[in-house]
Amino acid sequence: MLLRVAGVAFTVGLADSVNPTTLGPAGYLATGEKPVGRVSLFTLGVFAVNLAGGILLTIGPGRLLFDLVPHPRVTVRHAIELAAGIVLIGVAIALFAGRRHLARRELPMRGGSGRSALVAGASIAAVELPTALPYFAVIAAIAASSATAVQAIALIAIYCVAFVLPLLAIIALLLVFGERADPWLERGGAWLQERWPVVLAALLLLVGGALALLGGSGLIKDY
């Protein structure tokens, strides 16, 4: 059961990682001075805030909310999976419909920032957290499961690691290739600027469809 929730946490985190508000600043930091250190601190800021927020919601308000629900936890979890899947599919459709307008929006921090990389990462994550619908779907699934507090923290960490995987990939490129990675990062940034709405829509559609299928089939079995 927990393995299933872990799979959901990882796949949703990976889909959500195609995020211009984190990849854009990371790409900018990667082409400046001390790129490895700056991108690493930026990644740490993003990871730490998402992890702390997820833990607070999962073993705090989220757990209390599901303790008040009189229905069996399995049925609640399946309903949440179905609802989350439908929401993600809706977001994917909206992203695809507005892909041309969204692609014209400049990625953040192209002009630089006087803040430290760590504060920038933490600030961006904090601003985005209240509207992170895919993350809330994962938190709800974890809170509705039979996971202990330690297991819940581990599941939240799985999502957070998946979410920062592209940032870790940038760090790896910098460590292996150094300044030779600059042309790749620039081309990757240009490609992301043009196509990120479609890529994110496709990933959310895939994850949302899987969640809706799992939740719907589970509800049918429950009844």
C-alpha positions in Angstrom: 0.0 0.0 0.0 2.7 2.5 1.0 4.7 1.5 -2.1 1.8 2.6 -4.2 1.7 6.0 -2.4 5.5 6.3 -2.9 5.0 5.7 -6.6 2.4 8.4 -6.8 4.6 10.8 -4.8 7.6 10.2 -7.1 5.7 10.4 -10.4 3.7 13.6 -9.4 7.0 15.2 -8.1 8.7 14.4 -11.4 5.9 15.8 -13.4 5.8 18.9 -11.2 9.5 19.4 -11.6 9.1 20.8 -15.1 8.6 24.1 -13.5 9.9 27.3 -15.1 9.9 29.2 -11.8 12.6 26.9 -10.5 14.4 25.9 -13.7 14.6 29.4 -15.0 16.5 30.8 -11.9 18.7 27.7 -11.7 19.7 28.2 -15.4 20.5 31.8 -14.7 22.6 30.9 -11.6 24.4 28.2 -13.6 25.9 30.7 -16.0 27.2 33.1 -13.3 30.0 33.0 -10.8 30.5 29.9 -8.7 27.7 28.2 -10.4 27.9 24.8 -8.6 27.6 26.5 -5.2 24.9 28.9 -6.2 22.7 26.3 -7.9 23.3 23.9 -5.0 22.1 26.5 -2.4 19.2 27.4 -4.6 18.2 23.7 -4.8 18.6 23.3 -1.0 16.3 26.3 -0.5 13.6 24.9 -2.8 13.9 21.4 -1.2 13.9 22.6 2.4 10.8 24.7 2.1 8.8 22.1 0.2 9.8 19.4 2.7 9.0 21.5 5.7 5.6 22.6 4.3 4.7 19.1 3.3 5.6 17.6 6.7 3.6 20.3 8.5 0.5 19.7 6.3 0.8 15.9 6.3 1.3 15.1 10.0 -0.5 18.2 11.2 -3.7 19.6 9.7 -3.9 16.9 7.1 -3.8 14.0 9.5 -6.3 15.7 11.9 -8.7 16.3 8.9 -8.7 12.6 7.9 -9.1 11.4 11.4 -12.5 13.3 11.5 -13.7 11.5 8.3 -16.0 8.6 9.4 -15.5 6.6 6.2 -12.9 3.9 5.7 -9.5 5.2 4.9 -9.1 3.1 1.8 -12.3 4.5 0.3 -11.2 8.1 1.2 -7.8 7.5 -0.4 -9.4 6.2 -3.6 -11.7 9.2 -3.8 -8.8 11.6 -3.3 -6.8 9.9 -6.0 -9.8 10.2 -8.4 -10.3 13.8 -7.5 -6.6 14.6 -7.8 -6.4 12.9 -11.1 -9.4 14.9 -12.5 -7.8 18.2 -11.2 -4.5 17.4 -12.8 -6.1 16.5 -16.1 -8.0 19.9 -15.9 -4.7 21.8 -15.3 -3.1 19.9 -18.2 -5.9 20.9 -20.5 -5.7 24.6 -19.4 -1.9 24.6 -19.9 -2.2 23.2 -23.4 -5.0 25.6 -24.3 -2.9 28.6 -23.1 0.5 27.3 -24.3 1.2 30.1 -26.8 0.5 32.8 -24.3 2.4 31.1 -21.5 5.4 30.4 -23.7 5.8 34.1 -24.4 6.3 34.9 -20.7 9.9 35.4 -19.8 11.4 32.9 -17.3 12.1 34.4 -13.9 15.4 36.0 -12.8 16.8 36.5 -16.3 18.0 39.9 -15.2 19.7 38.7 -12.1 19.0 39.2 -8.4 20.8 40.7 -5.4 19.4 38.0 -3.1 21.5 34.9 -2.1 20.8 31.7 -4.0 19.5 30.0 -0.8 17.1 32.8 0.0 15.9 32.9 -3.6 15.2 29.2 -3.7 13.4 29.3 -0.4 11.4 32.4 -1.3 10.2 30.9 -4.7 9.2 27.7 -3.0 7.3 29.5 -0.2 5.4 31.7 -2.7 4.5 28.7 -4.9 3.5 26.4 -2.1 0.0 27.7 -1.5 -0.9 27.1 -5.2 0.9 23.7 -5.6 -2.1 21.6 -6.5 -0.1 18.5 -7.5 1.8 18.6 -4.2 -1.5 19.0 -2.2 -2.8 15.8 -4.0 0.3 13.9 -2.8 -0.1 15.3 0.7 -3.8 14.3 0.8 -3.0 10.8 -0.4 -0.3 10.4 2.3 -2.5 11.8 5.0 -5.3 9.4 4.0 -2.9 6.4 4.1 -1.9 4.2 7.0 1.6 5.7 7.0 3.2 6.4 10.4 4.8 9.9 11.0 8.2 8.6 10.0 6.9 6.9 6.8 4.9 10.1 6.0 8.0 12.2 6.2 9.8 9.7 4.0 7.0 9.8 1.4 7.1 13.6 1.4 10.9 13.5 0.9 10.4 11.2 -2.1 8.2 13.9 -3.7 10.7 16.7 -2.9 13.6 14.7 -4.3 11.7 14.1 -7.5 10.8 17.7 -7.7 14.4 18.9 -7.6 15.8 16.2 -9.9 16.2 18.6 -12.8 18.1 21.0 -10.6 20.3 18.1 -9.4 20.9 17.3 -13.1 22.1 20.9 -13.7 24.5 20.5 -10.8 25.8 17.2 -12.2 26.4 18.8 -15.6 28.3 21.6 -14.0 30.4 19.2 -11.9 31.3 17.0 -14.9 31.7 19.6 -17.7 32.2 22.9 -16.0 32.1 25.9 -18.4 31.6 23.5 -21.3 28.1 22.9 -20.0 27.1 26.5 -20.7 26.0 26.0 -24.4 23.9 23.0 -23.3 22.3 25.0 -20.5 21.6 27.9 -22.8 20.0 25.6 -25.4 18.0 23.8 -22.8 16.8 27.1 -21.4 15.7 28.3 -24.8 13.9 24.9 -25.5 12.2 25.1 -22.1 11.1 28.7 -22.7 9.4 27.7 -25.9 7.9 24.4 -25.0 7.5 24.1 -21.2 3.6 24.5 -21.2 3.3 21.5 -23.6 5.8 19.4 -21.7 4.2 20.1 -18.4 0.7 19.5 -19.8 1.7 16.1 -21.2 3.3 15.0 -17.9 0.3 16.2 -15.8 -2.1 14.5 -18.2 -0.1 11.3 -17.9 0.0 11.4 -14.1 -3.6 12.7 -13.8 -4.9 9.9 -16.0 -3.0 7.3 -13.9 -4.3 8.7 -10.7 -7.9 8.9 -12.0 -7.7 5.3 -13.2 -6.3 4.0 -9.9 -8.8 5.9 -7.8 -11.8 5.1 -10.0 -11.0 1.4 -10.2 -10.4 1.4 -6.4 -13.8 3.0 -5.7 -15.5 0.4 -8.0 -13.9 -2.4 -6.0 -14.9 -0.8 -2.7 -18.5 -0.7 -3.7 
